[in-house]
Amino acid sequence: MKAIDDVIEKMQSAVEGMRKQDPDFYAKYPMNLGAVADEQAICTITDEWTLPDEYLYFLKHYVPESVTWNNDEYIGLQIYGAQDLLEGQWGYNYNPVTQEDIPDWPDSLLVIASDEGDPYCIDLSRGDTVIYTAEHGMGTWDFNIAYDNLVEFLHSVLTPPGFDALGLDGDEESYDYYKILITGEGKDKIKTLLFIKRTFSCDVARARSLLSSVPLLVYKGIEQGAVKVENELQNIGADYELRQIEWDEFVQR
């Protein structure tokens, strides 16, 4: 299960990065991703369902607390841990208000995640972890394959915003990561200020303040995006520094 361990480790790094980005917010609204599930929670779900080995292993090592994922693919994806899996079925195969089963739900589909109501499921009749999804609120469920397996699905939450616009495949292992810092006004201070103004969507006064506090981080992402930013900085004659970074530093943003 090394592939599961590897992706969970990256998910934990991403959560840690989000907490570091806004420590005051997450002190008030805690978000954590633990690695050891409660034994009783595991017993409860294994009594309810016969789960694929890979998925059960994942549940034993993925313990989210108020964790949501968003990027170009997801608005606010919640991937359920063992403690949330039973309630995760509510509204799909079970109505908790009337305490009745919902008849139009396919019996073999288990909801393992939800993105603003759109379910992501595995088909327990197959014994594998092919991921299916459908759009909610359409009157009927029209399921399609979203990912070939659980590991692909988990990697999809780590795809940074902007990959779709660049036409990339979303596999973070395939890319080199860089950050670019402006280190001085360069040959044309006005052009550098305008670049900062546009990058940070701020007024000129704020741009001046940012330029006075160099080094100023203006880009952190994959190589394809870094090339575009570097070309623009070269064209305006700004002083800058380009550094290659590791995945862990990339997700801490």
N, C-alpha and C positions, 0 to 999 in steps of 0.2 A: 504493500500500500504506500510505497514511497511517493508516488505521484500525488496522492491525497495529502500526505504529510507536507510535501513541498508547497502545494498551493495554499494550504491552511497557514503555513508559516508566512507566506507572502500576504495573505489576508490580515494576519495579525500585525504585520509591519505597516500595512496600509491604515489600519485602525489607529495604531500608535501615532502614525504621521498626522492623522486628522486631529487627534487629541493635542498634539504639540502645536498644531497650527492655531488652535483657539482654546487655550487651557482654561480661561475663565468660563467660557460657555460650557465646556465639558465637566468642569467642577460642579456646575449647577445642574447639568443634565448628563449624568454619567453614561458613558458608552464603553463597553468592554467586550473582549472576545477571548473567552477562556478556552482551555484545552482538555478538560476532564469533565465529562458529563456526570450528572447525578445517577447513581446506580438504579434508584427507584424509577426515575424517568425512563431509563433504558428498558427496564423490566416492563413498564406500562405499555410502551410502544411495541415491544416484541410479543407481548400477550395479545395485542390488537392486530398486528400484521406480521406476515413473513416477508422480511425485507432482504433485498440483495446484499451480499456480504460487503461490497464496496460502500454502499450507502450507509449501512449500519456502522461500519468503521468510521465513516465521516461523522455521524451523529455522536459517536462516543468522544470525538475530539474537537467538535465545533460547538461552542457554548456561547451564543451571542446574548448580549444585554443591550437593547436599544440600538442595534447595528442595522443601518440601511446603506444600500449601495446605489450610487447614481453616476451615470456617464452618458455617452451618446445613446446607449441601448436602453437604459433603465431610468425611470423617474425617481423611484424610491423603492428599490427591491429589498424585500425582507426574505432571507433564507432561514427557514425554521430550524431551530435546534430541537433536541429530543423533548425538551420541556414545553415546546410550543406546538408540536406536531398535531396533537389532537385538536386543539382549538383552531389550528390552521385549516382544518377541513370545514369549519363552520361557514355557512353561506354558499358552499359548493355541493357537498353531499349531505349536509345536515343543517336543519334550521333550528338554532338554539332557542328561538322564541316559542315556536310551536312544539319543539322537541320531536320533530318528525324528519325522516329521511327525505331528501329532495329527489324525486323519481327520475329526472332527466339527466342525472349525473352518471357517467360511465362507472360501473362498480369497481373496475380494476385500477382506476386512476387515483394515485395518491398525490395530493398537493404538497410539494416540498418547499415552495416559495411563492411569493405573490408580489407583483409590481403594480401598485395602485389598482388592485382588483383583478389584474390579468394573472391567471394561475400558471405555474410551471410545475409539471407533474412527471412522475415515473409510472409506468404501466406494470403493476405487480404481477400480471399474468405472464410477462415475458421473462422475468428474472434478471434483466439487465438494467442499465441506468440511462437508456435513451431518454432525453428530456423533451416533453411535449408542452406546447403552450397554445392558448386560444385567447381571443379578445372577449372580455366580459361585456355584458349589456347588449348583446346582439340578438337575443331571443333564443338562440340555440348555440350549443358549443361546437365550434369547428376547429378541431385540434390538428396541429401540424408539428412535425419534428423541428425543434429549435436547435438542439445540440445532440451529437452522436453519443455522448456519455457525460457522466457527472463532472469529470475533471475539466472537460471543455467548458461546461457551464460555469464552473467556479472561476476559471481563468477569465471568463467574459466580464466579470465584475471588476477585474483589475485593469481592464483596457482604459487608458486615460481618455478624457474628453478630447475631441479633435481627430482621433484616428479615422473616423468615418469620412471626414472631409478630405483626408489625405489618401483615401482609398487603400488603407492598410488592412492586414488580416487580423489584427487584434492579439497576436501571440507575443506577449511582452518579452519572451525569451529571444525573439528574433531581432531585437533592436538594441542599438547603443543609445545611451542617454547622456544629455549634455545640459549644462546651464551656461547662460551668458550674462555677464555683468558689465554695465557701463562703468568705466573707471575715470572718465573725464569728459569735458565738453567737446574736445576734439577740434577740428578745423573750423567748424561752423556751429557756434553755440545755439543759434536760432533753430537750425535744423535738428539739433539734438534735443532741444526743448520740445519741439513739435512732435518728434518721435515719442518722447516720454508722455506728452499730453495725450496722444492717441493711444498709446499702449495702456495707460492707466485710466483713460477716460476721465481726465481731470482738467482743471483750468490751468492757465499759464502760471499763476502764482504757486499752485501746488507742484507743478512741474519744476519750477525753479527751486523749490524747497527740496524736492527729491534729488535733483541734480547736485545740490549742495551737500548731499549726504552719501556720496559715492564711497565704496562700490554699491551699485544699485542693480539688483536682480531684475532682469527684464524678460528672461525666458528660462524655462526648465521643461525639458521634454525630449522627444526622440530626435535622432540626427536629421531627418528630413525637415522638420520644423526649424531646427537650429541653423541649417544652411540658409533658409529663407531670411531669418532674422540677421544672421551674420552678413549676408549680402547687402541688406538694407543699411546696416550700420557702416559697412565699408563705403557705400555710396554717399552717405552723408558725412563721412569723415570723423565719426565719433570714436573716442577711445573706448576699447572694450576688451574683455577677457573671456575666452571660451574654455570651459573645463569639461572633461568627460567625467561622469559620475556613475555610481553604482545604483542598482535598482532600489536599495533601501533608502538612499538619499533622495531618489526621485519621488518615492511615494510619500515622503515626509514633507508635505507641502500644505 
